[in-house]
Amino acid sequence: MKAAVFYGPNQPLKIEQVEIDAPQDREVLVRTVASGVCHSDLHFVDGLYPYPTPAILGHEAAGIVEQVGKAVTYLKPGDHVIACLSVFCGFCEDCMSGHPNRCANKEAIRRGKKEKSRLSQNGAPIKQFAELSTYAEKMLVHENALVKIDPKIPLDRAALVGCGVTTGMGAVLNTARIEPGSTVAVFGCGGVGLAAIQGARIAGARMIIAVDKFESKLALAKRLGATHTVDSSQADPVKAIRQLTNELAGGSGVEGGGGLMSPGNDGVDYAFEAVGIKELAEMCFEAVKPGGTATIIGMIPVGQKVAINGAKLLTERKLQGTNMGSNRFRIDMPRYLDYYQQGRLNLDDMITRRGRLEDITEAFRAMKAGEVARTVLMFD
C-alpha cells in the first residue's frame, strides 16, 4: 500500500510503498477514506516531540472495515468506523474506573516484540504511530481503536471527530465540565480550538471569546459560535478578555473597574489553550477569574515548563491538563455525530481544504502559515 513515511525531524514525509500484515486476533484491517492533518503530527515533524523512525504518522481518520481477525465481534467488513488513538485494553484500573483515555496497559493492544510487525518495508519493521498510522491507504489496528458509526455520515467529516473534535469538545464538556451561562476564552482557533468553541456553545456558555492572530480564523470562530474575538497580534489577550468580561458584568470597561463585579474579579470562568505554546498557557491561566479554571489542551514541547503566579492559587484559580478530551470515545464520538446530524455541531466549515496523500507537505506548510483550520486528505 501507499503511505507517507516519516524518517526524522525537519524532513519531508516520503510517499512510498509499504507492506501491511493480515489481521490477527482482535485486529481489524481498515481501508482509509479520510485522514485529517492534525497539529499534533507537526510537533513530531518539527522535532518538538521525539519519535523513533521510520514511522507512518497520522492519527485522525475514518474508513471502512475490510477484514477482521479472529475473536472480533464488535465489527464486520463493510462497517464505517472512526479510528481513535485512545486505544483501550478494557480491564486496567483506568479503563475500569471510566477513564479509558488514560489506559495504562497499552501492551495488551499491541503485538508482541517477537511477533511480525503490523507495518513493514522490505522486511524491516515500520513504527505504528499512536497505534494507528493514518497517513496510509490502510490501517491495521486493534478493534478497541475503532468505533462504528452511521454509514450515512460523510467520512471526511467523521475523520475530524477522531481527534480534533473529540479533543476540543471533550476538554470543554468532559474535562472542565463548564456550566450553562459561564464565560469562556479559547486561545487558538485551529481545529481543536474551533471544536472547543462549539463545545462551549453547545454547553450554553453566554460569552465565548476566541483568541488568535489570524483574521480568517477569528472570522470562522465567530461563525461557529464565538461571541467575541481578540486579535492577539494587535492587543494583549489577557487585558482584552478582562475588559470584555468586565463590560459584560456592567463594569466601567477598565480592568478591575467595579460595576457588578468586585475589583480584580474580572476574567472568564473557563479558559482553554489549544495550540501548545508555553506563553499561551500562561496567558490562559492569567485570563481566568478567581475560582476559574484554565485547561491546557495543546502539546507544550517536551522539557518546557509553564510558569504561573503562585499567589493566584490562593484565589482558587485552577490550572489543569487534559488528555484527548477525557474521552470515552465509543460513547462520545457517536454523541458528537448526533450533534452534527442535528445541525448543532458544524463539521462542514471546519474543513478548509481537501487533498491527496501526496499533499501532506503542503498541508503542514498551510497549517504553520495559519491558512487552514483543517486539511483532510482523501483516499477515495
Secondary structure, DSSP 8 states (H G I E B T S, - for coil): -EEEEE-STTS--EEEE-EE----TTEEEEEEEEEEE-HHHHHHHTTSS---SSEE----EEEEEEEE-TT--S--TT-EEEE-S----SSSHHHHTT-GGG-S-GGGGS--TTS--SEEETTEE-EEGGGT--SBSEEEEEGGGEEE--TTS-HHHHHHHTTHHHHHHHIIIIII---TT-EEEEE--SHHHHHHHHHHHHHT-SEEEEEES-HHHHHHHHHHT-SEEEETTTS-HHHHHHHHHHHHTT--SSTT--TTS-TT--SEEEEEE-S--HHHHHHHHHTEEEEEEEEE-S---TT------GGGGGGT-EEEE-SGGG--HHHHHHHHHHHHHHTSS--GGG--EEE-GGGHHHHHHHHHTT--S-EEEE--
